[in-house]
Amino acid sequence: MEVELAEALGRVAPGQFAMLSPGDGSGPLIPRPFSVYDQPAADRLTFLVQVIGPGTQALAAIPVGGSVLCTVPLGNGFVVAPAEREVVFVAGGVGSAPFLLYGRERLRRGGKTTLFFGARSAERLYDREAFEKERLPTVYATDDGSLGFRGNVVACVADALRAGRVGRDALFAACGPEGLLHAFARFAREEGLDGELSLETYMGCGYGVCNACPVATEAEGPLGGWPYAKSCLDGPVFALRSIAF
Ligand SMILES: Cc1cc2nc3c(=O)[nH]c(=O)nc-3n(C[C@H](O)[C@H](O)[C@H](O)COP(=O)(O)OP(=O)(O)OC[C@H]3O[C@@H](n4cnc5c(N)ncnc54)[C@H](O)[C@@H]3O)c2cc1C
């Protein structure tokens, strides 16, 4: 979905998101959060939207030229790692969205970067051509084996790690459905990997007012001192060591 903004924006950081709803009020009262997928111009953003329930159905029904309420940019986003640090992206389904901007920035800066992109089947590796066009080194994983590694994306990363195709001291950045993030967080902790997670927490407002997106934090971590962070303001990107996930 491409949105033309009322005014130009500065560069959006990978992992920052927007709250979107139809401008004519035809959708649910509460807007829905989406990672910024691409920024083709200062006043244009694209989003990769998987249609699942009433909010995304209402967005998909907006005709070309129709209006959208778009609150952006929200959240912290990923800090793009310096070229000296290897980066491994771990994406499940539309969790690939923040990695187009992040991948492009890494390719510009240099440094080894690999996208591990997993889904149930090849046709659910949505818009994978966009990553191929950027020439971002990509490893596919599908549950049914229809493309690339047969199995989930965490097993695929584990396989690459064992074979030495990615380094243990890389920075791992993961985004996707909650089940995948839990599995990846468990795996990363067992293996002693350093990483960040972009959470797809349910949200109401997107800018810290409604308190609907609490994330439990580790007392010893950088967000310690208070047992919860707000995913919309303090996240949606969190260091693995900072959240009790
Ligand atoms: C920061 C952020 C970035 C996101 N980026 C994208 C993106 O780039 N592309 C994209 O397609 N989606 C993205 N999402 C998820 C998207 O916001 C939800 O899919 C959307 O809100 C669903 O709304 P809906 O009304 O269509 O479905 P709902 O009726 O709200 O949900 C349908 C069903 O899906 C499940 N569900 C929906 N949202 C979530 C959730 N957040 N966590 C767990 N289960 C859920 C529930 O089981 C629910 O019953 C992102 C979410 C966050 C927080």
The ligand as an ORCA input file, in Angstrom:
! r2SCAN-3c Opt
* xyz 0 1
  C       4.996     -2.172     15.379
  C       4.159     -3.099     14.538
  C       4.445     -3.242     13.186
  C       3.652     -4.061     12.388
  N       3.954     -4.150     11.063
  C       3.175     -4.875     10.248
  C       3.443     -4.907      8.844
  O       4.403     -4.298      8.345
  N       2.585     -5.616      8.060
  C       1.511     -6.304      8.580
  O       0.765     -6.909      7.807
  N       1.271     -6.314      9.906
  C       2.050     -5.601     10.755
  N       1.767     -5.570     12.097
  C       0.636     -6.354     12.606
  C      -0.675     -5.628     12.302
  O      -0.748     -4.452     13.072
  C      -1.854     -6.534     12.643
  O      -1.851     -7.635     11.765
  C      -3.150     -5.776     12.516
  O      -3.272     -4.899     13.612
  C      -4.326     -6.717     12.469
  O      -5.499     -5.933     12.492
  P      -6.872     -6.531     11.945
  O      -7.969     -5.624     12.413
  O      -6.800     -6.826     10.499
  O      -7.000     -7.890     12.660
  P      -7.513     -8.133     14.172
  O      -8.960     -8.454     14.163
  O      -7.039     -7.049     15.058
  O      -6.716     -9.427     14.409
  C      -7.094    -10.658     13.813
  C      -6.445    -11.767     14.615
  O      -5.019    -11.708     14.400
  C      -4.330    -11.825     15.623
  N      -3.509    -10.625     15.811
  C      -3.663     -9.427     15.220
  N      -2.698     -8.572     15.574
  C      -1.923     -9.232     16.413
  C      -0.764     -8.865     17.162
  N      -0.221     -7.659     17.068
  N      -0.213     -9.791     17.963
  C      -0.760    -11.013     18.061
  N      -1.842    -11.423     17.383
  C      -2.422    -10.542     16.586
  C      -5.350    -12.000     16.707
  O      -5.406    -13.390     17.020
  C      -6.646    -11.559     16.124
  O      -7.731    -12.333     16.571
  C       2.564     -4.784     12.933
  C       2.290     -4.654     14.308
  C       3.076     -3.829     15.098
  C       2.775     -3.651     16.542
*
